[in-house]
Structure formats: structure tokens, C-alpha cells
């Protein structure tokens, strides 16, 4: 690597030079250093390119080939079990296979959980790898199965998707998204149930002129713990009503809680003397 002796530039090389000449000398030395470093980087980049197109590509091609063969074997075993004349026989085939794989992996010191998928067990047996790595390869094959990819097309599928790690990342995000969607769906049902219950036993009642089945009150919290109603939407259509329920559900999921109507009522409960009895009555 090319080094620049800045001390020499500042002392010996600049002896007898004025400020402007010193400035030019330092600039020239800096340029020489920069160009030399970039040349080294270019050489390293060329080596990286050769590795990427050579050993790295060969390793990936071989890995994709192993994954394709594993996928083909899995699909063949699934087809065999599925196409047995008696369904119970097919289930027995897969059960025997799982027992055999578990036993053989156990002799190799590889522990298999009972809830591991058959695909994961096949991957672990082929690669003899740790659970995390096997799970990652299983995710890749699972994604290929979901997308209807044939074993012969698996290598191109993985390459076009950005590689094994990118597919694993996508599958993790997909799993998280599915879990979040289920949480929101459950929370939405909870909100709807609470709203229906609150219709029979209201949190509070306010005398206002409204036009539809539902109305929206805009309230602003105050420093004393009360909320002040500052606006009214006298009519709410179905789309807005459902959007509000969804927003309430998402808030519950984000907070990690599912409020009951009782909790909501407690939050709004205040001494009756603090409110105009003609305007607000607590249920």
C-alpha cells in the first residue's frame, strides 16, 4: 500500500517554500495518495468480481442444485403418500419416514422437534446443519412451493429473488405480516363486541342532535383528567364506521392490550357532580 509521509511534506519537502507552494505540494501528495489507494481498491474489486463469478457462483450453483434435489424428493414423497389407494396408508408412509429420519438424525447428534415439518427434517438430513440454517433452507423451499416452482426451475427462482437470504427475509416478513393481520382481526372482533355491549350499557350519554345511526364526537383531553367535546360529526356512514373500528383495533394491538367495556367505562367514570346532570348521565 502506498503511504505518504506527511511530516516530510510539511518539513523537509517544504523547506524554503512559501505558503502557496506548500499548499500545492500537499495537494499533489494528497492526489498521489488518493490515486494509489483507488488503484489498490480497483485491484481488490477485480479479485472480488473473479471470486463472485468463479468460486462463489460455483458454490451457490451447487447449493441451489442440492436444494432443488431436496425439493424434488420431498414432492415425490408427498405424491407417493397422497396417491396411495387408502388415505390411511399414505399417512402411515409419512409417519414411518418421519420416525426413520428422527432416529437416523438422532444417531448423528441432531435433535429434531416433534412439530418439525417433514420438509425441514429432509433438509436437516441432507445438510446435517444446525436448526437455524436448516430452517432457513426450509423457508426457501417453502416459498418455492407456495409460488408453484418446479425443482428444475429452483436455481433461477432463487437467483432472480436475490438469493437465499433475501427469500428468507421475505418469508419472515410474510410470517410477521400474517401474525399481525390475525391480531388485528381478533382485535376488530373484540372492538365490535365491546361496541355492541356498550350500546346496551353506554359509557356516557350526551344530548345532541344527530342525523344517522352513528355520530362521532371529537374530544380534547384537559389537564384535569376530563375530555372536552369540541366537535360533532352528526352522521357517520358505514365506511367511516368500519374505519374507526379498525383504527381502534390497531391501537389495541399496538398497545398489546384488549380493553373490556368495563375498563373503558372506568376510564370515563367521574363524579356525577362534576357534570351537568341534564347533559351527561353515566350508565
GIDAZI-V822359 format. One record per residue. N is the residue number from 1. RES is the residue in one letter. D_CENTER is the distance of its C-alpha to the mean C-alpha in Angstrom with 2 decimals. Layout:
N|RES|D_CENTER  N|RES|D_CENTER
This chain:
1|X|42.93  2|X|45.17  3|X|45.84  4|X|47.73  5|X|50.20  6|X|49.76  7|X|52.64  8|X|54.96  9|X|53.88  10|X|54.56  11|X|57.88  12|X|59.86  13|X|58.54  14|X|58.99  15|X|62.38  16|X|64.75  17|X|62.09  18|X|61.62  19|X|58.33  20|X|57.56  21|X|58.35  22|X|56.12  23|X|53.27  24|X|53.75  25|X|54.01  26|X|50.72  27|X|49.03  28|X|50.44  29|X|49.31  30|X|45.78  31|X|45.64  32|X|46.94  33|X|44.29  34|X|41.48  35|X|42.80  36|X|43.23  37|X|39.69  38|X|38.24  39|X|40.47  40|X|39.04  41|X|35.48  42|X|36.50  43|X|37.89  44|X|34.74  45|X|32.67  46|X|35.12  47|X|34.70  48|X|30.92  49|X|31.41  50|X|33.88  51|X|31.57  52|X|28.63  53|X|30.99  54|X|32.77  55|X|31.59  56|X|27.85  57|X|28.04  58|X|30.32  59|X|28.01  60|X|25.05  61|X|27.43  62|X|28.62  63|X|25.17  64|X|24.25  65|X|27.67  66|X|27.11  67|X|23.83  68|X|25.73  69|X|28.57  70|X|26.39  71|X|24.83  72|X|28.40  73|X|29.68  74|X|27.00  75|X|27.76  76|X|31.45  77|X|31.28  78|X|29.41  79|X|32.04  80|X|34.84  81|X|33.76  82|X|33.14  83|X|36.48  84|X|38.70  85|X|41.48  86|X|40.66  87|X|37.08  88|X|37.83  89|X|38.85  90|X|35.55  91|X|33.73  92|X|36.22  93|X|35.55  94|X|31.84  95|X|32.75  96|X|35.29  97|X|32.90  98|X|30.32  99|X|33.19  100|X|34.55  101|X|31.28  102|X|30.71  103|X|34.29  104|X|34.25  105|X|30.99  106|X|32.50  107|X|35.57  108|X|33.41  109|X|31.86  110|X|28.46  111|X|27.37  112|X|25.65  113|X|24.21  114|X|25.78  115|X|22.59  116|X|21.50  117|X|21.39  118|X|24.37  119|X|22.30  120|X|20.86  121|X|24.45  122|X|25.78  123|X|23.37  124|X|24.32  125|X|27.93  126|X|27.90  127|X|26.11  128|X|27.32  129|X|24.24  130|X|22.40  131|X|19.94  132|X|16.82  133|X|18.09  134|X|19.25  135|X|15.99  136|X|14.41  137|X|17.36  138|X|17.13  139|X|13.63  140|X|15.30  141|X|18.26  142|X|16.42  143|X|14.81  144|X|18.39  145|X|19.88  146|X|17.73  147|X|18.81  148|X|22.37  149|X|22.87  150|X|26.14  151|X|26.61  152|X|28.91  153|X|26.27  154|X|23.43  155|X|24.25  156|X|24.19  157|X|21.00  158|X|19.17  159|X|21.03  160|X|20.38  161|X|16.60  162|X|16.78  163|X|17.25  164|X|15.88  165|X|13.31  166|X|11.87  167|X|11.77  168|X|10.17  169|X|7.26  170|X|7.24  171|X|7.81  172|X|5.18  173|X|2.75  174|X|6.23  175|X|6.95  176|X|4.97  177|X|6.52  178|X|9.59  179|X|10.00  180|X|9.86  181|X|12.25  182|X|14.44  183|X|14.70  184|X|15.81  185|X|18.17  186|X|19.70  187|X|20.10  188|X|21.70  189|X|24.15  190|X|24.94  191|X|25.65  192|X|27.85  193|X|29.74  194|X|30.33  195|X|31.55  196|X|33.91  197|X|35.23  198|X|35.67  199|X|37.71  200|X|40.22  201|X|40.08  202|X|39.07  203|X|37.58  204|X|40.30  205|X|42.61  206|X|43.75  207|X|46.58  208|X|45.46  209|X|46.40  210|X|43.59  211|X|43.57  212|X|40.93  213|X|39.40  214|X|36.88  215|X|37.06  216|X|34.74  217|X|36.00  218|X|34.71  219|X|35.27  220|X|35.22  221|X|35.07  222|X|38.16  223|X|38.88  224|X|40.89  225|X|38.00  226|X|38.98  227|X|37.31  228|X|39.56  229|X|39.30  230|X|39.49  231|X|38.81  232|X|38.97  233|X|37.59  234|X|40.21  235|X|38.55  236|X|34.96  237|X|34.12  238|X|31.84  239|X|28.98  240|X|29.02  241|X|29.49  242|X|26.39  243|X|24.37  244|X|25.64  245|X|24.78  246|X|21.17  247|X|21.06  248|X|22.63  249|X|20.13  250|X|17.11  251|X|19.15  252|X|19.72  253|X|16.10  254|X|15.44  255|X|18.59  256|X|17.81  257|X|21.21  258|X|23.02  259|X|26.32  260|X|29.42  261|X|32.23  262|X|34.31  263|X|31.97  264|X|31.92  265|X|35.72  266|X|36.14  267|X|34.26  268|X|36.71  269|X|39.76  270|X|42.47  271|X|46.23  272|X|47.99  273|X|50.57  274|X|48.02  275|X|47.58  276|X|50.05  277|X|50.87  278|X|51.73  279|X|48.29  280|X|45.83  281|X|46.16  282|X|43.71  283|X|43.04
